[in-house]
Amino acid sequence: MPASLLQQQLQQLRAQLAEQSTLSDSERDELLSLSLQIEQQLAQDMGGVADGNLVDGVNLAVERFEVDHPTLSVTLRSIVQGLANMGI
């Protein structure tokens, strides 16, 4: 998956976060922090070291939000798959 597609998914995640009124401030902050970490990873040289903690954090967010926020979970799963395809 090209980085541009992953960027689009991150933008979609941010849009969903802005629309979700049922998220607590801490949940919203957690997901925004994850999106920033992903962007930072993408900004680095893609030949660099993959951050396994980043992928683990996104996977944990998928599990945490899949029941109450399934749309967010779908987007997060797509992001995880994109990261995996890029070797991150």
Secondary structure, 3 states (H helix, E strand, C coil): CCHHHHHHHHHHHHHHHHHCCCCCHHHHHHHHHHHHHHHHHHHCCCCCCCCHHHHHHHHHHHHHHCCCCHHHHHHHHHHHHHHHHCCC
